[in-house]
Amino acid sequence: MIITMQDMRRVHFCAAGVQAFFERQGWDFNDFLQNGIDAEKFLATGSVFARKCVAAAKQAQQQAED
């Protein structure tokens, strides 16, 4: 599953906060905006931030399939 900025916004994360998180991880924020990030890579950080976002993305995907 690919996590996008839209998924971040589902849990009310602002762009500045997401960018700061990516910078702390050493990840390219602009690449994320263009391509998203693999959920497993995101979850591997162990961050509650990542878990909340991935859970919301999964829920949205399930609702879209129903």
All heavy atoms as a GROMACS GRO file, in nm:
protein
  522
    1MET      N    1   0.085  -0.118   0.000
    1MET     CA    2   0.000   0.000   0.000
    1MET      C    3   0.090   0.124   0.000
    1MET      O    4   0.188   0.129   0.072
    1MET     CB    5  -0.089  -0.001   0.124
    1MET     CG    6  -0.161   0.130   0.149
    1MET     SD    7  -0.265   0.127   0.296
    1MET     CE    8  -0.411   0.060   0.223
    2ILE      N    9   0.053   0.220  -0.081
    2ILE     CA   10   0.126   0.346  -0.088
    2ILE      C   11   0.050   0.452  -0.008
    2ILE      O   12  -0.071   0.470  -0.026
    2ILE     CB   13   0.144   0.393  -0.234
    2ILE    CG1   14   0.224   0.290  -0.314
    2ILE    CG2   15   0.208   0.531  -0.241
    2ILE    CD1   16   0.366   0.270  -0.265
    3ILE      N   17   0.121   0.520   0.080
    3ILE     CA   18   0.064   0.626   0.162
    3ILE      C   19   0.095   0.759   0.095
    3ILE      O   20   0.208   0.784   0.053
    3ILE     CB   21   0.125   0.622   0.304
    3ILE    CG1   22   0.103   0.486   0.370
    3ILE    CG2   23   0.071   0.736   0.389
    3ILE    CD1   24  -0.041   0.445   0.386
    4THR      N   25  -0.007   0.844   0.085
    4THR     CA   26   0.008   0.974   0.019
    4THR      C   27  -0.022   1.087   0.118
    4THR      O   28  -0.066   1.065   0.230
    4THR     CB   29  -0.089   0.985  -0.099
    4THR    OG1   30  -0.223   0.985  -0.047
    4THR    CG2   31  -0.070   0.871  -0.199
    5MET      N   32  -0.002   1.208   0.071
    5MET     CA   33  -0.034   1.324   0.154
    5MET      C   34  -0.183   1.327   0.186
    5MET      O   35  -0.222   1.369   0.295
    5MET     CB   36   0.009   1.454   0.084
    5MET     CG   37   0.004   1.575   0.171
    5MET     SD   38   0.121   1.563   0.308
    5MET     CE   39   0.054   1.685   0.418
    6GLN      N   40  -0.265   1.278   0.097
    6GLN     CA   41  -0.409   1.271   0.124
    6GLN      C   42  -0.435   1.184   0.248
    6GLN      O   43  -0.520   1.218   0.330
    6GLN     CB   44  -0.483   1.215   0.003
    6GLN     CG   45  -0.633   1.206   0.025
    6GLN     CD   46  -0.706   1.149  -0.096
    6GLN    OE1   47  -0.646   1.109  -0.194
    6GLN    NE2   48  -0.836   1.145  -0.087
    7ASP      N   49  -0.360   1.076   0.260
    7ASP     CA   50  -0.375   0.990   0.378
    7ASP      C   51  -0.330   1.063   0.504
    7ASP      O   52  -0.392   1.048   0.610
    7ASP     CB   53  -0.295   0.861   0.360
    7ASP     CG   54  -0.344   0.778   0.243
    7ASP    OD1   55  -0.467   0.759   0.231
    7ASP    OD2   56  -0.261   0.733   0.163
    8MET      N   57  -0.226   1.142   0.493
    8MET     CA   58  -0.179   1.220   0.609
    8MET      C   59  -0.288   1.318   0.654
    8MET      O   60  -0.313   1.334   0.773
    8MET     CB   61  -0.053   1.299   0.574
    8MET     CG   62   0.064   1.217   0.529
    8MET     SD   63   0.137   1.124   0.662
    8MET     CE   64   0.276   1.052   0.578
    9ARG      N   65  -0.353   1.376   0.557
    9ARG     CA   66  -0.458   1.474   0.590
    9ARG      C   67  -0.582   1.408   0.652
    9ARG      O   68  -0.655   1.473   0.726
    9ARG     CB   69  -0.494   1.555   0.466
    9ARG     CG   70  -0.378   1.643   0.422
    9ARG     CD   71  -0.422   1.743   0.317
    9ARG     NE   72  -0.311   1.819   0.265
    9ARG     CZ   73  -0.254   1.924   0.324
    9ARG    NH1   74  -0.296   1.962   0.442
    9ARG    NH2   75  -0.154   1.987   0.266
   10ARG      N   76  -0.603   1.281   0.622
   10ARG     CA   77  -0.716   1.210   0.683
   10ARG      C   78  -0.709   1.212   0.836
   10ARG      O   79  -0.810   1.207   0.903
   10ARG     CB   80  -0.717   1.063   0.640
   10ARG     CG   81  -0.759   1.036   0.501
   10ARG     CD   82  -0.766   0.886   0.476
   10ARG     NE   83  -0.734   0.850   0.340
   10ARG     CZ   84  -0.808   0.877   0.235
   10ARG    NH1   85  -0.922   0.941   0.249
   10ARG    NH2   86  -0.770   0.840   0.114
   11VAL      N   87  -0.587   1.215   0.888
   11VAL     CA   88  -0.568   1.216   1.033
   11VAL      C   89  -0.518   1.353   1.080
   11VAL      O   90  -0.457   1.367   1.185
   11VAL     CB   91  -0.474   1.102   1.079
   11VAL    CG1   92  -0.545   0.968   1.071
   11VAL    CG2   93  -0.346   1.098   1.001
   12HIS      N   94  -0.544   1.453   0.997
   12HIS     CA   95  -0.521   1.594   1.030
   12HIS      C   96  -0.375   1.630   1.053
   12HIS      O   97  -0.344   1.716   1.136
   12HIS     CB   98  -0.608   1.636   1.150
   12HIS     CG   99  -0.751   1.600   1.132
   12HIS    ND1  100  -0.834   1.668   1.045
   12HIS    CD2  101  -0.825   1.502   1.185
   12HIS    CE1  102  -0.953   1.613   1.047
   12HIS    NE2  103  -0.951   1.511   1.131
   13PHE      N  104  -0.284   1.564   0.979
   13PHE     CA  105  -0.143   1.601   0.986
   13PHE      C  106  -0.118   1.711   0.884
   13PHE      O  107  -0.160   1.700   0.768
   13PHE     CB  108  -0.053   1.482   0.955
   13PHE     CG  109  -0.059   1.372   1.058
   13PHE    CD1  110  -0.050   1.240   1.021
   13PHE    CD2  111  -0.073   1.401   1.193
   13PHE    CE1  112  -0.055   1.138   1.114
   13PHE    CE2  113  -0.079   1.300   1.288
   13PHE     CZ  114  -0.070   1.168   1.248
   14CYS      N  115  -0.049   1.817   0.926
   14CYS     CA  116  -0.021   1.929   0.836
   14CYS      C  117   0.105   1.901   0.755
   14CYS      O  118   0.191   1.821   0.794
   14CYS     CB  119  -0.007   2.058   0.914
   14CYS     SG  120   0.140   2.066   1.019
   15ALA      N  121   0.116   1.969   0.644
   15ALA     CA  122   0.231   1.949   0.555
   15ALA      C  123   0.363   1.980   0.626
   15ALA      O  124   0.461   1.908   0.609
   15ALA     CB  125   0.216   2.035   0.430
   16ALA      N  126   0.367   2.085   0.706
   16ALA     CA  127   0.491   2.121   0.776
   16ALA      C  128   0.534   2.011   0.873
   16ALA      O  129   0.654   1.979   0.882
   16ALA     CB  130   0.473   2.253   0.850
   17GLY      N  131   0.439   1.952   0.944
   17GLY     CA  132   0.471   1.844   1.036
   17GLY      C  133   0.518   1.719   0.964
   17GLY      O  134   0.613   1.652   1.007
   18VAL      N  135   0.453   1.688   0.853
   18VAL     CA  136   0.493   1.572   0.773
   18VAL      C  137   0.633   1.595   0.716
   18VAL      O  138   0.719   1.505   0.720
   18VAL     CB  139   0.392   1.544   0.660
   18VAL    CG1  140   0.440   1.432   0.569
   18VAL    CG2  141   0.255   1.511   0.718
   19GLN      N  142   0.658   1.714   0.667
   19GLN     CA  143   0.790   1.745   0.613
   19GLN      C  144   0.897   1.732   0.721
   19GLN      O  145   1.003   1.674   0.697
   19GLN     CB  146   0.792   1.886   0.554
   19GLN     CG  147   0.925   1.920   0.490
   19GLN     CD  148   0.924   2.053   0.419
   19GLN    OE1  149   0.832   2.133   0.433
   19GLN    NE2  150   1.027   2.079   0.342
   20ALA      N  151   0.871   1.782   0.840
   20ALA     CA  152   0.968   1.772   0.951
   20ALA      C  153   0.995   1.625   0.984
   20ALA      O  154   1.110   1.586   1.007
   20ALA     CB  155   0.916   1.847   1.073
   21PHE      N  156   0.890   1.543   0.986
   21PHE     CA  157   0.906   1.400   1.013
   21PHE      C  158   0.996   1.337   0.907
   21PHE      O  159   1.088   1.261   0.939
   21PHE     CB  160   0.769   1.331   1.016
   21PHE     CG  161   0.778   1.183   1.037
   21PHE    CD1  162   0.787   1.130   1.163
   21PHE    CD2  163   0.776   1.096   0.928
   21PHE    CE1  164   0.796   0.993   1.183
   21PHE    CE2  165   0.785   0.959   0.946
   21PHE     CZ  166   0.794   0.907   1.074
   22PHE      N  167   0.969   1.366   0.780
   22PHE     CA  168   1.049   1.309   0.671
   22PHE      C  169   1.195   1.354   0.682
   22PHE      O  170   1.286   1.273   0.662
   22PHE     CB  171   0.989   1.346   0.535
   22PHE     CG  172   0.887   1.247   0.489
   22PHE    CD1  173   0.768   1.230   0.557
   22PHE    CD2  174   0.911   1.170   0.378
   22PHE    CE1  175   0.674   1.136   0.515
   22PHE    CE2  176   0.818   1.076   0.335
   22PHE     CZ  177   0.700   1.059   0.404
   23GLU      N  178   1.218   1.479   0.715
   23GLU     CA  179   1.354   1.528   0.730
   23GLU      C  180   1.427   1.456   0.843
   23GLU      O  181   1.544   1.421   0.829
   23GLU     CB  182   1.355   1.679   0.751
   23GLU     CG  183   1.319   1.754   0.625
   23GLU     CD  184   1.302   1.904   0.645
   23GLU    OE1  185   1.314   1.953   0.761
   23GLU    OE2  186   1.274   1.972   0.545
   24ARG      N  187   1.358   1.430   0.954
   24ARG     CA  188   1.419   1.356   1.065
   24ARG      C  189   1.456   1.213   1.023
   24ARG      O  190   1.553   1.158   1.073
   24ARG     CB  191   1.325   1.352   1.186
   24ARG     CG  192   1.319   1.482   1.263
   24ARG     CD  193   1.251   1.466   1.398
   24ARG     NE  194   1.115   1.413   1.390
   24ARG     CZ  195   1.006   1.485   1.370
   24ARG    NH1  196   1.015   1.615   1.354
   24ARG    NH2  197   0.887   1.426   1.366
   25GLN      N  198   1.378   1.157   0.933
   25GLN     CA  199   1.406   1.021   0.885
   25GLN      C  200   1.512   1.019   0.775
   25GLN      O  201   1.559   0.913   0.736
   25GLN     CB  202   1.277   0.957   0.831
   25GLN     CG  203   1.166   0.941   0.931
   25GLN     CD  204   1.207   0.858   1.051
   25GLN    OE1  205   1.270   0.754   1.038
   25GLN    NE2  206   1.171   0.905   1.170
   26GLY      N  207   1.546   1.137   0.723
   26GLY     CA  208   1.641   1.144   0.612
   26GLY      C  209   1.577   1.110   0.478
   26GLY      O  210   1.645   1.069   0.384
   27TRP      N  211   1.445   1.127   0.470
   27TRP     CA  212   1.370   1.094   0.349
   27TRP      C  213   1.341   1.220   0.269
   27TRP      O  214   1.331   1.330   0.323
   27TRP     CB  215   1.238   1.026   0.385
   27TRP     CG  216   1.253   0.893   0.452
   27TRP    CD1  217   1.363   0.813   0.455
   27TRP    CD2  218   1.153   0.826   0.529
   27TRP    NE1  219   1.336   0.700   0.527
   27TRP    CE2  220   1.208   0.705   0.574
   27TRP    CE3  221   1.022   0.856   0.563
   27TRP    CZ2  222   1.138   0.615   0.651
   27TRP    CZ3  223   0.951   0.766   0.640
   27TRP    CH2  224   1.008   0.646   0.682
   28ASP      N  225   1.320   1.202   0.140
   28ASP     CA  226   1.292   1.311   0.047
   28ASP      C  227   1.143   1.344   0.049
   28ASP      O  228   1.061   1.268  -0.003
   28ASP     CB  229   1.338   1.267  -0.092
   28ASP     CG  230   1.326   1.377  -0.196
   28ASP    OD1  231   1.245   1.471  -0.179
   28ASP    OD2  232   1.396   1.367  -0.298
   29PHE      N  233   1.110   1.457   0.107
   29PHE     CA  234   0.970   1.499   0.118
   29PHE      C  235   0.909   1.524  -0.019
   29PHE      O  236   0.794   1.487  -0.044
   29PHE     CB  237   0.959   1.623   0.206
   29PHE     CG  238   0.819   1.674   0.224
   29PHE    CD1  239   0.726   1.600   0.295
   29PHE    CD2  240   0.780   1.795   0.171
   29PHE    CE1  241   0.595   1.645   0.312
   29PHE    CE2  242   0.651   1.843   0.189
   29PHE     CZ  243   0.558   1.768   0.259
   30ASN      N  244   0.984   1.586  -0.109
   30ASN     CA  245   0.930   1.615  -0.243
   30ASN      C  246   0.900   1.486  -0.319
   30ASN      O  247   0.800   1.478  -0.391
   30ASN     CB  248   1.024   1.706  -0.322
   30ASN     CG  249   1.023   1.847  -0.267
   30ASN    OD1  250   0.918   1.898  -0.229
   30ASN    ND2  251   1.139   1.908  -0.260
   31ASP      N  252   0.984   1.385  -0.302
   31ASP     CA  253   0.958   1.256  -0.365
   31ASP      C  254   0.829   1.196  -0.308
   31ASP      O  255   0.748   1.139  -0.381
   31ASP     CB  256   1.076   1.160  -0.344
   31ASP     CG  257   1.051   1.026  -0.410
   31ASP    OD1  258   1.042   1.022  -0.535
   31ASP    OD2  259   1.039   0.925  -0.338
   32PHE      N  260   0.812   1.209  -0.178
   32PHE     CA  261   0.688   1.161  -0.115
   32PHE      C  262   0.566   1.230  -0.175
   32PHE      O  263   0.466   1.165  -0.206
   32PHE     CB  264   0.693   1.184   0.036
   32PHE     CG  265   0.558   1.175   0.101
   32PHE    CD1  266   0.493   1.054   0.114
   32PHE    CD2  267   0.494   1.289   0.148
   32PHE    CE1  268   0.367   1.045   0.171
   32PHE    CE2  269   0.369   1.282   0.206
   32PHE     CZ  270   0.305   1.160   0.218
   33LEU      N  271   0.573   1.362  -0.192
   33LEU     CA  272   0.459   1.434  -0.249
   33LEU      C  273   0.426   1.385  -0.389
   33LEU      O  274   0.309   1.377  -0.427
   33LEU     CB  275   0.487   1.585  -0.250
   33LEU     CG  276   0.493   1.653  -0.114
   33LEU    CD1  277   0.532   1.800  -0.132
   33LEU    CD2  278   0.363   1.639  -0.037
   34GLN      N  279   0.528   1.349  -0.464
   34GLN     CA  280   0.509   1.302  -0.601
   34GLN      C  281   0.464   1.156  -0.609
   34GLN      O  282   0.380   1.122  -0.691
   34GLN     CB  283   0.639   1.317  -0.682
   34GLN     CG  284   0.680   1.460  -0.704
   34GLN     CD  285   0.588   1.532  -0.800
   34GLN    OE1  286   0.547   1.477  -0.901
   34GLN    NE2  287   0.554   1.655  -0.768
   35ASN      N  288   0.521   1.072  -0.522
   35ASN     CA  289   0.506   0.927  -0.537
   35ASN      C  290   0.447   0.854  -0.418
   35ASN      O  291   0.418   0.734  -0.427
   35ASN     CB  292   0.643   0.865  -0.568
   35ASN     CG  293   0.705   0.927  -0.690
   35ASN    OD1  294   0.647   0.925  -0.797
   35ASN    ND2  295   0.823   0.984  -0.674
   36GLY      N  296   0.433   0.922  -0.306
   36GLY     CA  297   0.390   0.855  -0.184
   36GLY      C  298   0.503   0.773  -0.124
   36GLY      O  299   0.618   0.780  -0.169
   37ILE      N  300   0.471   0.694  -0.021
   37ILE     CA  301   0.570   0.611   0.045
   37ILE      C  302   0.507   0.477   0.077
   37ILE      O  303   0.387   0.470   0.111
   37ILE     CB  304   0.624   0.679   0.174
   37ILE    CG1  305   0.739   0.597   0.234
   37ILE    CG2  306   0.514   0.703   0.276
   37ILE    CD1  307   0.814   0.670   0.344
   38ASP      N  308   0.585   0.372   0.067
   38ASP     CA  309   0.535   0.239   0.097
   38ASP      C  310   0.498   0.231   0.245
   38ASP      O  311   0.575   0.273   0.332
   38ASP     CB  312   0.642   0.136   0.063
   38ASP     CG  313   0.592  -0.005   0.087
   38ASP    OD1  314   0.512  -0.054   0.007
   38ASP    OD2  315   0.631  -0.064   0.190
   39ALA      N  316   0.381   0.177   0.273
   39ALA     CA  317   0.332   0.169   0.412
   39ALA      C  318   0.427   0.092   0.501
   39ALA      O  319   0.448   0.130   0.617
   39ALA     CB  320   0.193   0.106   0.414
   40GLU      N  321   0.489  -0.014   0.450
   40GLU     CA  322   0.581  -0.094   0.532
   40GLU      C  323   0.704  -0.014   0.572
   40GLU      O  324   0.751  -0.023   0.686
   40GLU     CB  325   0.619  -0.222   0.459
   40GLU     CG  326   0.502  -0.317   0.438
   40GLU     CD  327   0.431  -0.356   0.568
   40GLU    OE1  328   0.498  -0.383   0.669
   40GLU    OE2  329   0.306  -0.356   0.568
   41LYS      N  330   0.756   0.064   0.480
   41LYS     CA  331   0.872   0.150   0.511
   41LYS      C  332   0.832   0.253   0.617
   41LYS      O  333   0.908   0.279   0.712
   41LYS     CB  334   0.921   0.220   0.385
   41LYS     CG  335   1.038   0.314   0.409
   41LYS     CD  336   1.085   0.378   0.279
   41LYS     CE  337   1.201   0.473   0.305
   41LYS     NZ  338   1.250   0.534   0.180
   42PHE      N  339   0.715   0.309   0.601
   42PHE     CA  340   0.665   0.410   0.694
   42PHE      C  341   0.646   0.347   0.833
   42PHE      O  342   0.689   0.403   0.933
   42PHE     CB  343   0.534   0.465   0.637
   42PHE     CG  344   0.485   0.592   0.698
   42PHE    CD1  345   0.571   0.687   0.750
   42PHE    CD2  346   0.349   0.619   0.700
   42PHE    CE1  347   0.523   0.805   0.804
   42PHE    CE2  348   0.300   0.736   0.754
   42PHE     CZ  349   0.387   0.830   0.806
   43LEU      N  350   0.585   0.230   0.838
   43LEU     CA  351   0.561   0.163   0.966
   43LEU      C  352   0.691   0.119   1.033
   43LEU      O  353   0.698   0.112   1.156
   43LEU     CB  354   0.470   0.042   0.946
   43LEU     CG  355   0.325   0.072   0.912
   43LEU    CD1  356   0.252  -0.054   0.872
   43LEU    CD2  357   0.256   0.141   1.030
   44ALA      N  358   0.794   0.091   0.955
   44ALA     CA  359   0.922   0.046   1.010
   44ALA      C  360   0.987   0.150   1.100
   44ALA      O  361   1.076   0.117   1.177
   44ALA     CB  362   1.016   0.006   0.897
   45THR      N  363   0.939   0.273   1.094
   45THR     CA  364   0.993   0.377   1.183
   45THR      C  365   0.951   0.352   1.327
   45THR      O  366   1.012   0.406   1.418
   45THR     CB  367   0.944   0.518   1.142
   45THR    OG1  368   0.802   0.525   1.159
   45THR    CG2  369   0.983   0.551   0.999
   46GLY      N  370   0.844   0.275   1.345
   46GLY     CA  371   0.792   0.251   1.479
   46GLY      C  372   0.712   0.368   1.534
   46GLY      O  373   0.672   0.369   1.650
   47SER      N  374   0.685   0.464   1.452
   47SER     CA  375   0.617   0.587   1.493
   47SER      C  376   0.466   0.569   1.507
   47SER      O  377   0.401   0.506   1.422
   47SER     CB  378   0.644   0.695   1.388
   47SER     OG  379   0.562   0.806   1.406
   48VAL      N  380   0.411   0.626   1.612
   48VAL     CA  381   0.265   0.629   1.628
   48VAL      C  382   0.205   0.708   1.513
   48VAL      O  383   0.098   0.673   1.461
   48VAL     CB  384   0.227   0.693   1.763
   48VAL    CG1  385   0.078   0.719   1.773
   48VAL    CG2  386   0.275   0.607   1.878
   49PHE      N  387   0.273   0.811   1.471
   49PHE     CA  388   0.234   0.893   1.356
   49PHE      C  389   0.211   0.804   1.234
   49PHE      O  390   0.108   0.812   1.166
   49PHE     CB  391   0.348   0.993   1.334
   49PHE     CG  392   0.345   1.077   1.211
   49PHE    CD1  393   0.261   1.186   1.201
   49PHE    CD2  394   0.432   1.051   1.106
   49PHE    CE1  395   0.261   1.266   1.088
   49PHE    CE2  396   0.433   1.131   0.993
   49PHE     CZ  397   0.347   1.238   0.985
   50ALA      N  398   0.304   0.714   1.207
   50ALA     CA  399   0.294   0.623   1.093
   50ALA      C  400   0.178   0.525   1.111
   50ALA      O  401   0.101   0.501   1.018
   50ALA     CB  402   0.425   0.547   1.073
   51ARG      N  403   0.165   0.469   1.230
   51ARG     CA  404   0.058   0.372   1.254
   51ARG      C  405  -0.080   0.435   1.237
   51ARG      O  406  -0.169   0.374   1.177
   51ARG     CB  407   0.072   0.311   1.394
   51ARG     CG  408   0.188   0.214   1.404
   51ARG     CD  409   0.184   0.128   1.529
   51ARG     NE  410   0.176   0.203   1.653
   51ARG     CZ  411   0.281   0.243   1.724
   51ARG    NH1  412   0.403   0.215   1.685
   51ARG    NH2  413   0.264   0.309   1.838
   52LYS      N  414  -0.098   0.557   1.286
   52LYS     CA  415  -0.227   0.625   1.272
   52LYS      C  416  -0.260   0.650   1.125
   52LYS      O  417  -0.372   0.628   1.080
   52LYS     CB  418  -0.227   0.759   1.347
   52LYS     CG  419  -0.235   0.746   1.497
   52LYS     CD  420  -0.228   0.880   1.564
   52LYS     CE  421  -0.359   0.955   1.550
   52LYS     NZ  422  -0.362   1.080   1.631
   53CYS      N  423  -0.160   0.694   1.051
   53CYS     CA  424  -0.182   0.727   0.911
   53CYS      C  425  -0.212   0.602   0.828
   53CYS      O  426  -0.306   0.602   0.748
   53CYS     CB  427  -0.059   0.799   0.857
   53CYS     SG  428  -0.083   0.856   0.690
   54VAL      N  429  -0.137   0.495   0.849
   54VAL     CA  430  -0.159   0.372   0.773
   54VAL      C  431  -0.295   0.312   0.807
   54VAL      O  432  -0.367   0.265   0.719
   54VAL     CB  433  -0.044   0.272   0.796
   54VAL    CG1  434  -0.076   0.137   0.735
   54VAL    CG2  435   0.087   0.328   0.738
   55ALA      N  436  -0.332   0.316   0.934
   55ALA     CA  437  -0.463   0.264   0.974
   55ALA      C  438  -0.575   0.342   0.905
   55ALA      O  439  -0.672   0.283   0.855
   55ALA     CB  440  -0.479   0.270   1.125
   56ALA      N  441  -0.562   0.473   0.898
   56ALA     CA  442  -0.664   0.555   0.831
   56ALA      C  443  -0.668   0.526   0.682
   56ALA      O  444  -0.776   0.522   0.622
   56ALA     CB  445  -0.636   0.703   0.857
   57ALA      N  446  -0.553   0.506   0.620
   57ALA     CA  447  -0.548   0.475   0.478
   57ALA      C  448  -0.614   0.341   0.449
   57ALA      O  449  -0.688   0.326   0.352
   57ALA     CB  450  -0.403   0.476   0.428
   58LYS      N  451  -0.588   0.242   0.535
   58LYS     CA  452  -0.649   0.110   0.517
   58LYS      C  453  -0.800   0.120   0.532
   58LYS      O  454  -0.876   0.058   0.455
   58LYS     CB  455  -0.592   0.011   0.617
   58LYS     CG  456  -0.454  -0.035   0.583
   58LYS     CD  457  -0.401  -0.136   0.684
   58LYS     CE  458  -0.261  -0.181   0.649
   58LYS     NZ  459  -0.208  -0.276   0.746
   59GLN      N  460  -0.847   0.196   0.630
   59GLN     CA  461  -0.989   0.213   0.652
   59GLN      C  462  -1.054   0.280   0.529
   59GLN      O  463  -1.161   0.237   0.483
   59GLN     CB  464  -1.016   0.295   0.777
   59GLN     CG  465  -1.162   0.310   0.808
   59GLN     CD  466  -1.186   0.389   0.936
   59GLN    OE1  467  -1.102   0.465   0.981
   59GLN    NE2  468  -1.300   0.367   0.997
   60ALA      N  469  -0.989   0.382   0.477
   60ALA     CA  470  -1.044   0.451   0.358
   60ALA      C  471  -1.048   0.357   0.238
   60ALA      O  472  -1.145   0.360   0.162
   60ALA     CB  473  -0.958   0.574   0.327
   61GLN      N  474  -0.946   0.274   0.223
   61GLN     CA  475  -0.943   0.180   0.111
   61GLN      C  476  -1.056   0.077   0.126
   61GLN      O  477  -1.124   0.045   0.029
   61GLN     CB  478  -0.808   0.108   0.106
   61GLN     CG  479  -0.796   0.014  -0.012
   61GLN     CD  480  -0.661  -0.056  -0.015
   61GLN    OE1  481  -0.597  -0.077   0.087
   61GLN    NE2  482  -0.618  -0.090  -0.135
   62GLN      N  483  -1.078   0.028   0.246
   62GLN     CA  484  -1.186  -0.069   0.270
   62GLN      C  485  -1.322  -0.007   0.240
   62GLN      O  486  -1.409  -0.070   0.180
   62GLN     CB  487  -1.180  -0.122   0.413
   62GLN     CG  488  -1.064  -0.216   0.437
   62GLN     CD  489  -1.050  -0.255   0.583
   62GLN    OE1  490  -1.112  -0.194   0.672
   62GLN    NE2  491  -0.968  -0.355   0.610
   63GLN      N  492  -1.341   0.117   0.283
   63GLN     CA  493  -1.468   0.186   0.258
   63GLN      C  494  -1.491   0.207   0.108
   63GLN      O  495  -1.602   0.196   0.060
   63GLN     CB  496  -1.474   0.318   0.333
   63GLN     CG  497  -1.488   0.300   0.482
   63GLN     CD  498  -1.479   0.431   0.558
   63GLN    OE1  499  -1.437   0.533   0.506
   63GLN    NE2  500  -1.520   0.429   0.685
   64ALA      N  501  -1.384   0.235   0.036
   64ALA     CA  502  -1.394   0.255  -0.108
   64ALA      C  503  -1.431   0.126  -0.180
   64ALA      O  504  -1.497   0.129  -0.284
   64ALA     CB  505  -1.264   0.311  -0.163
   65GLU      N  506  -1.388   0.013  -0.124
   65GLU     CA  507  -1.417  -0.116  -0.186
   65GLU      C  508  -1.558  -0.166  -0.155
   65GLU      O  509  -1.609  -0.251  -0.227
   65GLU     CB  510  -1.314  -0.220  -0.139
   65GLU     CG  511  -1.175  -0.194  -0.192
   65GLU     CD  512  -1.070  -0.285  -0.131
   65GLU    OE1  513  -1.103  -0.367  -0.042
   65GLU    OE2  514  -0.953  -0.274  -0.173
   66ASP      N  515  -1.619  -0.114  -0.050
   66ASP     CA  516  -1.755  -0.159  -0.011
   66ASP      C  517  -1.862  -0.101  -0.098
   66ASP      O  518  -1.866  -0.022  -0.172
   66ASP     CB  519  -1.784  -0.121   0.134
   66ASP     CG  520  -1.704  -0.208   0.231
   66ASP    OD1  521  -1.653  -0.313   0.189
   66ASP    OD2  522  -1.692  -0.166   0.346
   0.00000   0.00000   0.00000
